[in-house]
Amino acid sequence: NHTYSASQLPGPGAPSSRAHLASLRLHAMACFPKEELVDGVGVVDLPVDVHVEEETPTANLKDAATAEPQASEQEAAPKGPPMLQKGSTIQLVENPLTCKQLMKLSGFLTGSRSPQYKFVEGWFVAMKDRKCLMVALMLTLNWGISAVLSAAGLFVAWLYHEVFEWETAFDACVVFGIIGGIFTGWNIAQYASYAIQTTGHLTPCQHLRAVLLIGPVLLPCNLVGWGIGALIVFTPLVDLPMPIKILLVAGPPIALGIASKTYRKLCYFGKYTSVDAADGEPKDALGKRMIFEEKAAGKTLDCPFKSVGCRLWSQHFAAPFTCFIWTVVYVLGLRGGYLLADEMDEVPKLVLQIVLFSFSLAAMAGGMTLLTKWIKYSKGFFGYNHQMLVAFVVIYTLVSDVQVRLGIVKMTGWTRQICAIIQPLYFTGLRFLMSKAWKKSVKESADYVPTNQEPRLVITCMGLIVSQNVSAVILAGTTCLFEDKSMFSLGECPQGFWLQIVQDAGFTWLPEGISIF
């Protein structure tokens, strides 16, 4: 039971008629944690009995919300309903809610948040006075996920070390083991992207439908890559420089995969109409996302194009293909730079390593900024659901941070230890600035939509934390595993397997409590 004065309600007063009370949006400040406030107040439709003292009659908001609006002389009056006078109060009396009603209320409060996000968010609101407990739980979950992913990555690295004959068949190992894994994994990610945005990926039937729609076009792309790889390994082309071989083998299957997935996705979008989601629960991911997009837009959203032409396809192909080109230039450029540094004397080598390390940090932050802007302005029919945001953030940050770590494992002595400390501190600072900028935009922007932006911030920050943890462990461990393989040496492992992991990754894992707190 909370009592609010009329001065706390929207405008100079509040309407008293039944229909108006049904849609009244109360500024219920006590119902929100500080981070949920927009301009200092929280806005929410409350399923409660509203009792207005003296000036206006009592009305039941819960009943009114489920009933058809009834025309009345009071509502038809041109002057509108009577308003609360300054100093009047209303009292909110809670009504028992069923689970179904509670989920509907949760949907109104949280907009496009997923049910899982709503559950966790509700738990956190209930535990808002126990911050230390929440931080401990977050760290436990974060470290648990990071440990599982790190262990999986180290297991794959161990398999590569034990199965492939690096000393006797180096080129075949690189082409079929590494480059083949890159383009195959990339096109598997294209399949996942397609399923997440169109058919859905939560049930076997949704996966089967996605496989039938996108599998026949992605499989030939991978076969092209494996064919080119075999052509290079078993012909004189094997003597080409390694960067050229990487481009020849990985470039065509990845580019064809992006092009094919983009075309198939647009074709799927072109068949959607707002009527698809009108009867019952939508059966695919696109329909479910469009419910939230239409709610945010305040109108129905039909497909903005009639057919998939070259111009439309090229516009949507350009962004992921640019991402691929940037990744290739970034990876090959840094790797080439560190190999060049290995040929130098001690002082020039150290200087170049520090320059490359600094550039890799700045490039990763710049790419994250561009990715965030792309996601932010991709809304409406071409927006992304939360699962795609997780994929974007985790894949980008993992690939980028692996390049940063490849530079760290090339260093020795105090330089390696200092850079292993600078890297997590740098990104902790970036996460703090992201959070600060987000909170500032909440206060300054009149059309800011927290239901869309807040999950993006959470996903970006937590994805960055987990990716940093995993890349630090995997690169340190892989460097130690391959220390005896001169043909595929990543760096040095002076402390041994476990101690080197602790030294390189320990300071990445420990300060995360600051970010989460």
Contacts in CASP RR format, 6 or more apart in sequence:
PFRMAT RR
TARGET T0000
AUTHOR 0000-0000-0000
METHOD contacts of the structure
MODEL  1
NHTYSASQLPGPGAPSSRAHLASLRLHAMACFPKEELVDGVGVVDLPVDV
HVEEETPTANLKDAATAEPQASEQEAAPKGPPMLQKGSTIQLVENPLTCK
QLMKLSGFLTGSRSPQYKFVEGWFVAMKDRKCLMVALMLTLNWGISAVLS
AAGLFVAWLYHEVFEWETAFDACVVFGIIGGIFTGWNIAQYASYAIQTTG
HLTPCQHLRAVLLIGPVLLPCNLVGWGIGALIVFTPLVDLPMPIKILLVA
GPPIALGIASKTYRKLCYFGKYTSVDAADGEPKDALGKRMIFEEKAAGKT
LDCPFKSVGCRLWSQHFAAPFTCFIWTVVYVLGLRGGYLLADEMDEVPKL
VLQIVLFSFSLAAMAGGMTLLTKWIKYSKGFFGYNHQMLVAFVVIYTLVS
DVQVRLGIVKMTGWTRQICAIIQPLYFTGLRFLMSKAWKKSVKESADYVP
TNQEPRLVITCMGLIVSQNVSAVILAGTTCLFEDKSMFSLGECPQGFWLQ
IVQDAGFTWLPEGISIF
1 91 0 8 1.000
1 92 0 8 1.000
1 93 0 8 1.000
1 94 0 8 1.000
2 28 0 8 1.000
2 30 0 8 1.000
2 31 0 8 1.000
2 91 0 8 1.000
2 92 0 8 1.000
3 89 0 8 1.000
3 90 0 8 1.000
3 91 0 8 1.000
3 92 0 8 1.000
4 26 0 8 1.000
4 27 0 8 1.000
4 28 0 8 1.000
4 89 0 8 1.000
4 90 0 8 1.000
4 92 0 8 1.000
5 86 0 8 1.000
5 87 0 8 1.000
5 88 0 8 1.000
5 89 0 8 1.000
6 13 0 8 1.000
6 14 0 8 1.000
6 84 0 8 1.000
6 85 0 8 1.000
6 86 0 8 1.000
6 87 0 8 1.000
6 88 0 8 1.000
6 89 0 8 1.000
6 90 0 8 1.000
7 86 0 8 1.000
7 87 0 8 1.000
8 27 0 8 1.000
8 29 0 8 1.000
9 26 0 8 1.000
9 27 0 8 1.000
9 84 0 8 1.000
9 90 0 8 1.000
10 25 0 8 1.000
10 26 0 8 1.000
10 27 0 8 1.000
12 83 0 8 1.000
12 86 0 8 1.000
13 83 0 8 1.000
13 84 0 8 1.000
13 85 0 8 1.000
13 86 0 8 1.000
14 24 0 8 1.000
14 52 0 8 1.000
14 83 0 8 1.000
14 84 0 8 1.000
14 90 0 8 1.000
15 21 0 8 1.000
15 24 0 8 1.000
15 80 0 8 1.000
15 81 0 8 1.000
15 82 0 8 1.000
15 83 0 8 1.000
16 52 0 8 1.000
16 55 0 8 1.000
16 56 0 8 1.000
16 57 0 8 1.000
16 59 0 8 1.000
16 81 0 8 1.000
16 82 0 8 1.000
16 83 0 8 1.000
16 84 0 8 1.000
17 59 0 8 1.000
17 72 0 8 1.000
17 74 0 8 1.000
17 75 0 8 1.000
17 81 0 8 1.000
18 59 0 8 1.000
18 64 0 8 1.000
18 70 0 8 1.000
18 72 0 8 1.000
19 64 0 8 1.000
19 69 0 8 1.000
19 70 0 8 1.000
19 72 0 8 1.000
19 75 0 8 1.000
20 75 0 8 1.000
20 81 0 8 1.000
21 50 0 8 1.000
21 59 0 8 1.000
21 61 0 8 1.000
21 64 0 8 1.000
22 61 0 8 1.000
22 64 0 8 1.000
22 65 0 8 1.000
22 67 0 8 1.000
22 69 0 8 1.000
23 45 0 8 1.000
24 50 0 8 1.000
24 61 0 8 1.000
25 43 0 8 1.000
25 44 0 8 1.000
25 45 0 8 1.000
26 44 0 8 1.000
26 46 0 8 1.000
26 92 0 8 1.000
27 41 0 8 1.000
27 42 0 8 1.000
27 43 0 8 1.000
28 42 0 8 1.000
28 44 0 8 1.000
28 46 0 8 1.000
28 92 0 8 1.000
29 37 0 8 1.000
29 40 0 8 1.000
29 41 0 8 1.000
29 42 0 8 1.000
31 42 0 8 1.000
31 44 0 8 1.000
31 46 0 8 1.000
32 42 0 8 1.000
32 44 0 8 1.000
32 125 0 8 1.000
33 124 0 8 1.000
33 125 0 8 1.000
33 128 0 8 1.000
35 439 0 8 1.000
35 454 0 8 1.000
36 42 0 8 1.000
36 450 0 8 1.000
37 442 0 8 1.000
38 442 0 8 1.000
38 448 0 8 1.000
38 450 0 8 1.000
39 442 0 8 1.000
39 443 0 8 1.000
40 443 0 8 1.000
44 108 0 8 1.000
44 109 0 8 1.000
45 65 0 8 1.000
45 105 0 8 1.000
45 108 0 8 1.000
45 109 0 8 1.000
46 61 0 8 1.000
46 92 0 8 1.000
47 61 0 8 1.000
47 62 0 8 1.000
47 65 0 8 1.000
47 95 0 8 1.000
47 97 0 8 1.000
47 101 0 8 1.000
47 105 0 8 1.000
48 61 0 8 1.000
48 62 0 8 1.000
48 92 0 8 1.000
48 93 0 8 1.000
48 94 0 8 1.000
48 95 0 8 1.000
49 58 0 8 1.000
49 60 0 8 1.000
49 61 0 8 1.000
49 62 0 8 1.000
49 92 0 8 1.000
49 93 0 8 1.000
49 95 0 8 1.000
50 58 0 8 1.000
50 59 0 8 1.000
50 60 0 8 1.000
50 61 0 8 1.000
50 90 0 8 1.000
50 91 0 8 1.000
50 92 0 8 1.000
51 58 0 8 1.000
51 90 0 8 1.000
51 91 0 8 1.000
51 93 0 8 1.000
52 58 0 8 1.000
52 59 0 8 1.000
52 84 0 8 1.000
52 88 0 8 1.000
52 89 0 8 1.000
52 90 0 8 1.000
53 88 0 8 1.000
53 89 0 8 1.000
53 90 0 8 1.000
53 91 0 8 1.000
54 88 0 8 1.000
55 82 0 8 1.000
55 84 0 8 1.000
55 85 0 8 1.000
55 88 0 8 1.000
56 82 0 8 1.000
56 84 0 8 1.000
56 88 0 8 1.000
62 95 0 8 1.000
74 80 0 8 1.000
74 81 0 8 1.000
75 81 0 8 1.000
84 90 0 8 1.000
97 105 0 8 1.000
103 115 0 8 1.000
106 115 0 8 1.000
106 118 0 8 1.000
107 113 0 8 1.000
107 118 0 8 1.000
109 118 0 8 1.000
110 117 0 8 1.000
110 118 0 8 1.000
110 121 0 8 1.000
110 451 0 8 1.000
111 292 0 8 1.000
111 295 0 8 1.000
111 296 0 8 1.000
111 451 0 8 1.000
112 289 0 8 1.000
112 292 0 8 1.000
112 293 0 8 1.000
112 295 0 8 1.000
112 296 0 8 1.000
112 385 0 8 1.000
112 386 0 8 1.000
112 451 0 8 1.000
112 452 0 8 1.000
112 455 0 8 1.000
113 121 0 8 1.000
113 386 0 8 1.000
113 451 0 8 1.000
113 455 0 8 1.000
114 385 0 8 1.000
114 386 0 8 1.000
117 386 0 8 1.000
117 455 0 8 1.000
124 134 0 8 1.000
127 133 0 8 1.000
127 134 0 8 1.000
131 517 0 8 1.000
135 513 0 8 1.000
135 516 0 8 1.000
135 517 0 8 1.000
138 513 0 8 1.000
138 516 0 8 1.000
139 512 0 8 1.000
139 513 0 8 1.000
139 516 0 8 1.000
142 462 0 8 1.000
142 465 0 8 1.000
142 466 0 8 1.000
142 469 0 8 1.000
142 512 0 8 1.000
142 516 0 8 1.000
143 469 0 8 1.000
143 509 0 8 1.000
145 466 0 8 1.000
146 466 0 8 1.000
146 469 0 8 1.000
146 470 0 8 1.000
146 473 0 8 1.000
146 509 0 8 1.000
149 466 0 8 1.000
149 470 0 8 1.000
150 469 0 8 1.000
150 470 0 8 1.000
150 473 0 8 1.000
150 474 0 8 1.000
153 470 0 8 1.000
153 474 0 8 1.000
154 473 0 8 1.000
154 474 0 8 1.000
154 477 0 8 1.000
154 478 0 8 1.000
154 481 0 8 1.000
157 474 0 8 1.000
157 477 0 8 1.000
157 478 0 8 1.000
157 481 0 8 1.000
157 482 0 8 1.000
158 481 0 8 1.000
160 177 0 8 1.000
161 481 0 8 1.000
161 482 0 8 1.000
161 485 0 8 1.000
164 173 0 8 1.000
164 177 0 8 1.000
165 173 0 8 1.000
166 173 0 8 1.000
166 482 0 8 1.000
166 485 0 8 1.000
166 487 0 8 1.000
166 488 0 8 1.000
167 485 0 8 1.000
167 486 0 8 1.000
167 487 0 8 1.000
170 487 0 8 1.000
170 488 0 8 1.000
171 233 0 8 1.000
171 238 0 8 1.000
171 245 0 8 1.000
172 233 0 8 1.000
173 488 0 8 1.000
174 242 0 8 1.000
174 245 0 8 1.000
175 229 0 8 1.000
175 232 0 8 1.000
175 233 0 8 1.000
175 245 0 8 1.000
175 249 0 8 1.000
176 229 0 8 1.000
176 233 0 8 1.000
179 229 0 8 1.000
179 245 0 8 1.000
179 246 0 8 1.000
179 249 0 8 1.000
179 250 0 8 1.000
180 225 0 8 1.000
180 226 0 8 1.000
180 229 0 8 1.000
180 249 0 8 1.000
180 250 0 8 1.000
182 250 0 8 1.000
182 254 0 8 1.000
183 221 0 8 1.000
183 222 0 8 1.000
183 225 0 8 1.000
183 249 0 8 1.000
183 250 0 8 1.000
183 251 0 8 1.000
183 253 0 8 1.000
183 254 0 8 1.000
184 222 0 8 1.000
186 250 0 8 1.000
186 253 0 8 1.000
186 254 0 8 1.000
186 257 0 8 1.000
187 218 0 8 1.000
187 221 0 8 1.000
187 222 0 8 1.000
187 253 0 8 1.000
187 254 0 8 1.000
187 257 0 8 1.000
189 391 0 8 1.000
189 395 0 8 1.000
190 214 0 8 1.000
190 218 0 8 1.000
190 257 0 8 1.000
190 258 0 8 1.000
190 260 0 8 1.000
190 261 0 8 1.000
191 210 0 8 1.000
191 211 0 8 1.000
191 214 0 8 1.000
191 215 0 8 1.000
191 218 0 8 1.000
191 261 0 8 1.000
192 201 0 8 1.000
192 391 0 8 1.000
193 261 0 8 1.000
193 388 0 8 1.000
193 391 0 8 1.000
194 210 0 8 1.000
194 213 0 8 1.000
194 214 0 8 1.000
194 261 0 8 1.000
194 264 0 8 1.000
194 265 0 8 1.000
195 201 0 8 1.000
195 206 0 8 1.000
195 207 0 8 1.000
195 210 0 8 1.000
195 214 0 8 1.000
195 285 0 8 1.000
196 285 0 8 1.000
196 385 0 8 1.000
196 387 0 8 1.000
196 388 0 8 1.000
196 391 0 8 1.000
197 265 0 8 1.000
197 285 0 8 1.000
197 286 0 8 1.000
197 384 0 8 1.000
197 385 0 8 1.000
197 388 0 8 1.000
198 210 0 8 1.000
198 213 0 8 1.000
198 265 0 8 1.000
198 268 0 8 1.000
198 269 0 8 1.000
198 284 0 8 1.000
198 285 0 8 1.000
198 286 0 8 1.000
199 206 0 8 1.000
199 207 0 8 1.000
199 209 0 8 1.000
199 210 0 8 1.000
199 213 0 8 1.000
199 268 0 8 1.000
199 284 0 8 1.000
199 285 0 8 1.000
199 286 0 8 1.000
200 206 0 8 1.000
200 207 0 8 1.000
200 210 0 8 1.000
200 284 0 8 1.000
200 285 0 8 1.000
201 207 0 8 1.000
201 210 0 8 1.000
201 285 0 8 1.000
201 387 0 8 1.000
206 284 0 8 1.000
206 285 0 8 1.000
213 264 0 8 1.000
213 268 0 8 1.000
214 260 0 8 1.000
214 261 0 8 1.000
214 264 0 8 1.000
217 257 0 8 1.000
217 260 0 8 1.000
217 261 0 8 1.000
217 263 0 8 1.000
217 264 0 8 1.000
218 257 0 8 1.000
218 260 0 8 1.000
218 261 0 8 1.000
220 256 0 8 1.000
221 252 0 8 1.000
221 253 0 8 1.000
221 254 0 8 1.000
221 256 0 8 1.000
221 257 0 8 1.000
221 260 0 8 1.000
222 253 0 8 1.000
224 252 0 8 1.000
224 253 0 8 1.000
224 256 0 8 1.000
225 249 0 8 1.000
225 250 0 8 1.000
225 252 0 8 1.000
225 253 0 8 1.000
228 248 0 8 1.000
228 249 0 8 1.000
228 252 0 8 1.000
228 253 0 8 1.000
229 248 0 8 1.000
229 249 0 8 1.000
231 237 0 8 1.000
232 238 0 8 1.000
232 240 0 8 1.000
232 245 0 8 1.000
232 248 0 8 1.000
232 249 0 8 1.000
237 245 0 8 1.000
237 248 0 8 1.000
238 245 0 8 1.000
240 248 0 8 1.000
243 332 0 8 1.000
246 328 0 8 1.000
246 332 0 8 1.000
247 328 0 8 1.000
251 324 0 8 1.000
251 328 0 8 1.000
254 324 0 8 1.000
255 321 0 8 1.000
255 324 0 8 1.000
258 317 0 8 1.000
258 320 0 8 1.000
258 321 0 8 1.000
258 324 0 8 1.000
259 313 0 8 1.000
259 317 0 8 1.000
259 321 0 8 1.000
262 313 0 8 1.000
262 316 0 8 1.000
262 317 0 8 1.000
262 320 0 8 1.000
263 308 0 8 1.000
263 313 0 8 1.000
265 316 0 8 1.000
266 305 0 8 1.000
266 308 0 8 1.000
266 312 0 8 1.000
266 313 0 8 1.000
266 316 0 8 1.000
267 308 0 8 1.000
268 286 0 8 1.000
269 286 0 8 1.000
269 303 0 8 1.000
269 381 0 8 1.000
269 382 0 8 1.000
270 303 0 8 1.000
270 305 0 8 1.000
270 308 0 8 1.000
271 303 0 8 1.000
272 286 0 8 1.000
272 287 0 8 1.000
272 290 0 8 1.000
272 302 0 8 1.000
272 303 0 8 1.000
273 302 0 8 1.000
273 303 0 8 1.000
274 290 0 8 1.000
274 294 0 8 1.000
274 300 0 8 1.000
274 301 0 8 1.000
274 302 0 8 1.000
276 282 0 8 1.000
276 287 0 8 1.000
276 290 0 8 1.000
277 287 0 8 1.000
277 288 0 8 1.000
277 290 0 8 1.000
277 291 0 8 1.000
281 288 0 8 1.000
282 288 0 8 1.000
282 290 0 8 1.000
282 291 0 8 1.000
285 385 0 8 1.000
285 387 0 8 1.000
288 385 0 8 1.000
289 383 0 8 1.000
289 385 0 8 1.000
290 301 0 8 1.000
290 381 0 8 1.000
293 301 0 8 1.000
293 379 0 8 1.000
293 380 0 8 1.000
293 381 0 8 1.000
293 383 0 8 1.000
294 300 0 8 1.000
294 301 0 8 1.000
296 379 0 8 1.000
296 380 0 8 1.000
296 449 0 8 1.000
296 451 0 8 1.000
296 452 0 8 1.000
297 380 0 8 1.000
301 380 0 8 1.000
301 381 0 8 1.000
303 381 0 8 1.000
304 381 0 8 1.000
305 312 0 8 1.000
316 382 0 8 1.000
319 374 0 8 1.000
323 396 0 8 1.000
326 367 0 8 1.000
327 399 0 8 1.000
330 363 0 8 1.000
330 400 0 8 1.000
330 403 0 8 1.000
331 399 0 8 1.000
331 403 0 8 1.000
334 356 0 8 1.000
334 359 0 8 1.000
334 360 0 8 1.000
334 403 0 8 1.000
334 406 0 8 1.000
334 407 0 8 1.000
335 403 0 8 1.000
335 406 0 8 1.000
337 352 0 8 1.000
337 356 0 8 1.000
338 353 0 8 1.000
338 356 0 8 1.000
338 406 0 8 1.000
338 407 0 8 1.000
338 410 0 8 1.000
340 352 0 8 1.000
341 348 0 8 1.000
341 349 0 8 1.000
341 352 0 8 1.000
341 353 0 8 1.000
341 356 0 8 1.000
341 410 0 8 1.000
342 349 0 8 1.000
342 410 0 8 1.000
344 352 0 8 1.000
350 415 0 8 1.000
353 407 0 8 1.000
353 410 0 8 1.000
353 411 0 8 1.000
353 415 0 8 1.000
354 415 0 8 1.000
354 419 0 8 1.000
356 407 0 8 1.000
357 404 0 8 1.000
357 407 0 8 1.000
357 408 0 8 1.000
357 411 0 8 1.000
357 419 0 8 1.000
360 400 0 8 1.000
360 403 0 8 1.000
360 404 0 8 1.000
360 407 0 8 1.000
361 404 0 8 1.000
361 422 0 8 1.000
361 423 0 8 1.000
361 426 0 8 1.000
363 400 0 8 1.000
364 397 0 8 1.000
364 400 0 8 1.000
364 401 0 8 1.000
364 403 0 8 1.000
364 404 0 8 1.000
365 426 0 8 1.000
365 427 0 8 1.000
365 430 0 8 1.000
367 396 0 8 1.000
367 400 0 8 1.000
368 396 0 8 1.000
368 397 0 8 1.000
368 400 0 8 1.000
368 430 0 8 1.000
368 460 0 8 1.000
368 464 0 8 1.000
371 392 0 8 1.000
371 393 0 8 1.000
371 396 0 8 1.000
372 434 0 8 1.000
372 456 0 8 1.000
372 460 0 8 1.000
375 384 0 8 1.000
375 389 0 8 1.000
375 392 0 8 1.000
375 456 0 8 1.000
376 453 0 8 1.000
376 456 0 8 1.000
378 384 0 8 1.000
379 452 0 8 1.000
384 392 0 8 1.000
386 455 0 8 1.000
386 459 0 8 1.000
389 455 0 8 1.000
389 456 0 8 1.000
389 459 0 8 1.000
389 460 0 8 1.000
390 459 0 8 1.000
390 463 0 8 1.000
393 459 0 8 1.000
393 460 0 8 1.000
393 463 0 8 1.000
393 464 0 8 1.000
393 467 0 8 1.000
394 463 0 8 1.000
394 466 0 8 1.000
394 467 0 8 1.000
397 463 0 8 1.000
397 464 0 8 1.000
397 467 0 8 1.000
397 468 0 8 1.000
398 467 0 8 1.000
398 470 0 8 1.000
398 471 0 8 1.000
401 467 0 8 1.000
401 468 0 8 1.000
401 471 0 8 1.000
401 472 0 8 1.000
402 471 0 8 1.000
402 474 0 8 1.000
402 475 0 8 1.000
404 423 0 8 1.000
404 471 0 8 1.000
405 423 0 8 1.000
405 471 0 8 1.000
405 472 0 8 1.000
405 475 0 8 1.000
405 476 0 8 1.000
405 504 0 8 1.000
406 475 0 8 1.000
406 490 0 8 1.000
407 419 0 8 1.000
408 416 0 8 1.000
408 419 0 8 1.000
408 420 0 8 1.000
408 423 0 8 1.000
408 475 0 8 1.000
408 504 0 8 1.000
409 416 0 8 1.000
409 475 0 8 1.000
409 476 0 8 1.000
409 479 0 8 1.000
409 490 0 8 1.000
409 491 0 8 1.000
409 492 0 8 1.000
409 504 0 8 1.000
410 490 0 8 1.000
410 491 0 8 1.000
410 492 0 8 1.000
411 419 0 8 1.000
412 492 0 8 1.000
412 494 0 8 1.000
413 494 0 8 1.000
416 504 0 8 1.000
417 503 0 8 1.000
420 472 0 8 1.000
420 503 0 8 1.000
420 504 0 8 1.000
420 505 0 8 1.000
420 507 0 8 1.000
420 508 0 8 1.000
421 507 0 8 1.000
423 468 0 8 1.000
423 508 0 8 1.000
424 468 0 8 1.000
424 507 0 8 1.000
424 508 0 8 1.000
424 511 0 8 1.000
425 511 0 8 1.000
427 464 0 8 1.000
427 468 0 8 1.000
428 511 0 8 1.000
428 512 0 8 1.000
428 514 0 8 1.000
428 515 0 8 1.000
430 464 0 8 1.000
431 461 0 8 1.000
431 464 0 8 1.000
431 465 0 8 1.000
431 515 0 8 1.000
432 515 0 8 1.000
434 457 0 8 1.000
434 460 0 8 1.000
434 461 0 8 1.000
435 457 0 8 1.000
435 461 0 8 1.000
438 453 0 8 1.000
438 454 0 8 1.000
438 457 0 8 1.000
441 448 0 8 1.000
441 453 0 8 1.000
442 448 0 8 1.000
442 450 0 8 1.000
442 453 0 8 1.000
461 515 0 8 1.000
465 512 0 8 1.000
465 515 0 8 1.000
465 516 0 8 1.000
468 508 0 8 1.000
469 505 0 8 1.000
469 508 0 8 1.000
469 509 0 8 1.000
469 512 0 8 1.000
472 504 0 8 1.000
472 505 0 8 1.000
472 506 0 8 1.000
472 508 0 8 1.000
472 509 0 8 1.000
473 501 0 8 1.000
473 505 0 8 1.000
475 490 0 8 1.000
475 504 0 8 1.000
476 493 0 8 1.000
476 500 0 8 1.000
476 501 0 8 1.000
476 503 0 8 1.000
476 504 0 8 1.000
476 505 0 8 1.000
477 493 0 8 1.000
477 497 0 8 1.000
477 500 0 8 1.000
477 501 0 8 1.000
478 490 0 8 1.000
479 490 0 8 1.000
479 491 0 8 1.000
479 492 0 8 1.000
479 493 0 8 1.000
479 500 0 8 1.000
480 493 0 8 1.000
480 496 0 8 1.000
480 497 0 8 1.000
480 500 0 8 1.000
480 501 0 8 1.000
481 497 0 8 1.000
482 488 0 8 1.000
482 489 0 8 1.000
482 490 0 8 1.000
483 489 0 8 1.000
483 491 0 8 1.000
483 492 0 8 1.000
483 493 0 8 1.000
493 500 0 8 1.000
494 500 0 8 1.000
495 503 0 8 1.000
END
